[in-house]
Amino acid sequence: MTRSRSNFRTVLATAVLAAASFTSLAAASAQQPAGGNAQQKAAPAPQDLTKLAPLPNYAPKKTSWGDPDMRGIWPIDHLGGLPLQRTAEQGNRVYLTDEEYNKREAMMERSRNAAENETKANKLGMGNWVEMTGAGRRTSLLIDPPNGRLPELTEYGKKANAAGRSSWVKGQTYDWIDDFDSWDRCVTRGFPASMLPFRYNNGIQVFQAPGYVVISLEMIHDARIIPIASKSNPWPKGVTSWMGESRGHWEGNTLVIETDHIRTGASPLNMATIGAPPNNTVPMGPEAKVVERLTMTGPDSINYDMTLNDPTVWTAPFTVRLGWERNQKYGMFEYACHEGDIQIRNYINASRAERAKQAAGGTTPTSAPAEPKQAAPSRQ
C-alpha cells in the first residue's frame, strides 16, 4: 500500500509535477544528510567480532534543572539499512567483517546517491522516496538473544500471527477496516515499532522540561509524553493506548523509560524495518512491557537500548540497540497521512470487484459491485 508521507512528499510523489518545480522538490526530498559519522568511514572491525563494544563513560551537559540534556534532533535514517536480525551464518558475530562491511557500504552508497541521480536524469523513482543513508558496522539491531535472532513465538503468538489481517498479507481479501492494520489506516505504527528505523520519515526529536521528556516521532506524528516520576497512580487495568503508559527515571546519566498498558492491535515489530517478520501481523500481548535506556555517549550521540518482554506472544524477551546521532539540520516534516488516504476504500472496492469477476467466470463485471453497508470512509 502506498503511504502518504507528508504534504510535501505526497506532492513530490505525484506524476503531475511541473518540470520547473521538479528539480527543487526532488533535491529537497534528499535534504536530510546523515548526522554525525553516518557517511564517514567506520572504525576498523574489532579483533573479537562477537563482543559488543562497551559504552563510553561520557559526562553530558545538564539542563538548568539538573537532568542530562538530551534535547535535539536524533534521526535514525543512518540505521535504515541495518537489519533487525542477523543471518544464521553470522552466528554470534556482533560486527561485520571488513569484506561484509565494504559490500554493505557499496549498497548504502547507491541508496545515498539515488535521489540526486534521479533528479539529474529528470526521473522520479524510489530514490526520492527511500531515505536509508547507512547501516554501520553491526550485524543486527538485536543484541539479545546472543545470536541476534528473534526468539520463537508462543503457540498463542503463532496462531494470532497466522490470523492477522493487513495490507501486507499476500492474497488477502478486504471488506472492512479491520482487514487492515493500524498503519494501513494511518493511525500509528504502534509501540515499540515506532522507535525502529524504516525507509523514510525517521526523524526523532527530544524535548525536555522539568519533570518531563517528550519524544516526538516524524512517522505518523506520534508524540510520547513521558513524566519523570515514580510509579504512583498507574493507569487502571484495561486502560491502554497505542504508545502505552510510560514513566521515566534517571539512573545516573541514563534515562530509563518503562512502558506498559500498550494497546493490542499494532505489531510491535513493523515489517518495514529490514529483517522484521513479514506481513505486519505479529501481535502485541496484553501484558507486554518495554524498558528503554537512553545514555549519551558523546555530545552528539545517544545509545538507545530497548527490551520487549511479552510472555503471551514471545517465548523470551529480546533487546535491540540503536546508536542515535544528532542532526540539527534534519527536517521534521508533517506526516499528513489521513489527508488523501483513499487506499482503504480502494483496496475494498478492488477486492470486491476481483471476487465478482472470479464469480462470473473470469469476465469483468458490467457494473461496479454495490457499496457495502458500512463502507470505509474516503480520506479525500
Summary of the structure (lengths in Angstrom):
residues: 380
radius of gyration: 22.0
end to end distance: 16.3
largest distance: 72.9
contacts: 1156
relative contact order: 0.18
helix: 23%
strand: 19%
